[in-house]
């Protein structure tokens, strides 16, 4: 089914926003024609944003599970690189990605490290930790594909985007130390350039301008080969450094391990969960270039160690990323059989705190509290804030209340401050403001909770 065209009558904040709208229109039309059990979105670029919003706010896709598969999220990249520059489009993307993760029916993360960060930032744990499937090698794909120049000299390879988050600059710093001790070494960087220098320009040009002449003549940049082309670009037992400031489980790492490469990975992120130091590769701190150089030169000088690490890496990645295993794990998520934890599970019956600010409304407050208490919801807390009432009858009415949290202001600080004090004193996951002269329908709270969690 072809993708629906963009709606020219709508305003979009960015191209990513427009694409999310097109994805929604296409999926909505498809679901009207046939039953769809599950739809999986990539978290990257928030392609499921409009679809997930439509399910939550409009009741669309009621019989379809909307699932988000995690990659390294933007907020983690910003945190790892210390990025402070931003623009409107970047902020929209950050918001939309977090919205998708927070409100999808299920989230899948490839590593425990990323799962932990999701719990810490968004109070949500994945439904499952599922690695990326590693596709079978294409034995026919290598013929006729462009080759990446190789040399018989010892070399260190970088695989991935030429960007600060991937540690491209840390690779070059390690190269400086290696070249100073072993001038025969050459260095290849396989991956796309990115507009990520301090002024939004080419990061490759930024690195080249800051590289010593000794390393610059030994350093080469090439496009990242397609999966089936990697057979020619990366010979077995190649030394590959993944010096990311934070990365989860980059597919380039999985490919290198399958190609019998000797991989050296950063401990920052999820890569060290797959690579066991000294067993299936090396774990080195990329922020310590002398240490990295020492590790590279040591393993280069030990052919038997390279052979052992490469063979074990190959076996480990095929076992960890076996397509059949991943298929069974994802089928459980699609069918709702995987245990869903985190935000949605913990909030299935969240505590609700009803905050009632009172100022000289003695005649109404008892009836208001009774109506709140009559809500058809079990886990309910009532917080009453006396906002410096001058009518002595208010104090009498409030002291007669039972099973409420009572907050007192010495003077009148107005309704906004009274609500804030009540919220600060509350223990609920959800807060509902209620004026002291209003009543609430008994069915309102359960309906509102259900709509909010949808």
SULDABEL-V183662 format. One record per pair of residues at least 4 apart in sequence whose C-alpha atoms are under 7 Angstrom apart, sorted by the first residue. I is the first residue (numbers start at 1). J is the second residue. Records with the same first field share a line. If there is no record, write none. Layout:
I: J, J
This chain:
3: 22, 26
4: 22, 25, 26
5: 22
6: 18, 22
12: 17, 18
13: 17
14: 18, 89
15: 19
16: 20, 45
17: 21
18: 22
19: 23, 47
20: 24, 47, 48, 49, 50
21: 25, 50
22: 26
23: 27
24: 28, 50, 51
25: 29
26: 30
27: 31
28: 32
29: 33
30: 34
31: 35, 36
36: 64
37: 63, 64, 65
38: 64, 65, 66, 334
39: 65, 66, 67
40: 66, 67, 68, 69
41: 47, 48, 67, 68, 69
42: 47, 68, 69, 70
43: 68, 69, 70, 71, 97
44: 71, 73, 97
45: 93, 97
46: 93, 96, 97, 100
48: 52, 100
49: 53, 96, 100
50: 54
51: 55
52: 56, 66, 100, 103, 104
53: 57
54: 58, 59, 60
55: 59, 60, 61, 62
56: 454
65: 105, 334
66: 104, 105, 106
67: 104, 105, 106, 107
68: 101, 104, 106, 107, 108
69: 107, 108, 109
70: 108, 109
71: 248
72: 76, 247, 248
73: 77
74: 78, 94
75: 79, 94
76: 80
77: 81, 165, 246
78: 82, 83
79: 83
80: 165, 245, 246
81: 164, 165, 245
86: 90
87: 91
88: 92
89: 93
90: 94
91: 95
92: 96
93: 97
94: 98
95: 99
96: 100
97: 101
98: 102
99: 103
100: 104
101: 107
102: 122
106: 126, 127, 340
107: 126, 127
108: 126, 127, 128, 129, 130
109: 114, 115, 126, 128, 129, 130
110: 129, 130, 131, 132, 249
111: 115, 129, 131, 248, 270
112: 116, 129
113: 117, 269, 270
114: 118, 248, 270
115: 119, 125, 126
116: 120
117: 121
118: 122, 123, 124, 125
119: 123, 124, 125
123: 342, 343
124: 342, 343
125: 341, 342
126: 341, 342
127: 333, 338, 339, 340, 341
128: 338
130: 326, 329
131: 321, 326
132: 321
133: 321, 322, 323, 326
134: 321, 322, 323
137: 228
138: 228
141: 228, 229
142: 228, 229, 231
145: 229
147: 232, 233
148: 233
153: 184, 185, 186
154: 184, 185, 186
155: 185, 186, 187, 239
156: 186, 187, 188, 239, 240, 241
157: 187, 188, 189, 239, 240, 241
158: 188, 189, 190, 240, 241, 242
159: 189, 190, 191, 252
160: 166, 190, 191, 252
161: 166, 191, 192, 193, 194
162: 166, 168, 191, 192, 193, 194, 203, 204
163: 167, 168, 194, 196, 203
164: 168, 169
165: 244, 245, 246
166: 243, 244, 245
167: 171, 243, 244, 245
168: 172
169: 173, 207
170: 174, 243, 286, 287
171: 175, 243
172: 176
173: 177, 289
174: 178, 289, 290, 292, 293
175: 179, 215
176: 180, 215
177: 181, 289, 290, 293
178: 182, 293
179: 183, 185, 215
186: 218, 219
187: 218, 219, 220
188: 219, 220, 221
189: 220, 221, 222
190: 221, 222, 223, 224
191: 222, 223, 224
192: 223, 224
193: 202, 203, 204
194: 202, 203
195: 200, 201, 202, 203
196: 200, 201, 202, 203
197: 201, 202, 203, 206
202: 206
203: 207
204: 208
205: 209
206: 210
207: 211
208: 216
211: 215, 216
212: 216
213: 217
215: 219
225: 229, 230
226: 230
229: 233
230: 234
231: 235
234: 238
236: 259, 260, 261
237: 260, 261, 262, 306, 307, 310
238: 261, 262
239: 261, 262, 263
240: 261, 262, 263, 264
241: 263, 264, 265
242: 264, 265, 266
243: 265, 266, 286
244: 266
245: 268
246: 268, 269
247: 268, 269, 270, 271
248: 269, 270, 271
249: 270, 271
250: 254
251: 255
252: 256
253: 257
254: 258, 317
255: 259
256: 260, 261
257: 261, 263, 313, 314, 317
258: 314, 317, 318
259: 314
260: 310, 311, 313, 314
261: 310
262: 281, 306, 309, 310
263: 281, 282
264: 281, 282, 283, 284
265: 271, 272, 282, 283, 284
266: 271, 272, 283, 284, 285, 286
267: 271, 272, 283, 284, 285
271: 275
272: 276, 283
275: 280, 281
276: 280, 281, 282
277: 281, 282, 283
278: 282
279: 309, 312
280: 309, 310, 312, 313
281: 309, 313
284: 292
285: 292
286: 292
288: 292
289: 293
290: 294
291: 295
292: 296
293: 297
294: 298
295: 299
296: 300
297: 301
298: 302
299: 305, 306
302: 306
303: 307
304: 308
305: 309
306: 310
307: 311
308: 312
309: 313
310: 314
311: 315
312: 316
313: 317
314: 318
315: 319
316: 320
317: 321
318: 322
321: 326
322: 326
323: 327
324: 328
325: 329
326: 330
327: 331
328: 332
329: 333
330: 334
331: 335
332: 336, 337, 338
333: 337, 338
340: 345
341: 345, 346
342: 346
343: 347
344: 348
350: 429, 430
351: 379, 380, 428, 429, 430
352: 379, 380, 381, 428, 429, 430, 431
353: 380, 381, 382, 383, 426, 427, 428, 430, 431, 432
354: 381, 382, 383, 431, 432, 433, 434
355: 382, 383, 384, 419, 422, 423, 432, 433, 434
356: 383, 384, 385, 433, 434, 435, 436
357: 384, 385, 386, 387, 415, 418, 419, 435, 436
358: 385, 386, 387, 436
359: 386, 387, 388, 389
360: 389, 390, 391, 394
361: 365, 394, 436
362: 393, 394, 397
364: 368, 436, 437
365: 369, 436, 437
366: 370, 397
367: 371
368: 372, 436, 437, 438, 439
369: 373
370: 374
371: 375, 439, 440
372: 440
374: 442
375: 442, 443, 445
376: 442, 443, 446
377: 445, 446
382: 404, 405
383: 404, 405, 406, 422, 426
384: 404, 405, 406, 407, 422
385: 406, 407, 408, 418, 422
386: 407, 408, 409
387: 408, 409, 411, 412, 413, 418
388: 409, 410, 411, 412
389: 394, 412
392: 396
393: 397
394: 398
395: 399
396: 400
397: 401
407: 422
413: 417, 418
414: 418
415: 419
416: 420
417: 421
418: 422
419: 423
420: 424
421: 425
422: 426
434: 438
440: 444
443: 447
444: 448
445: 449
446: 450
447: 451
448: 452
449: 453
450: 454
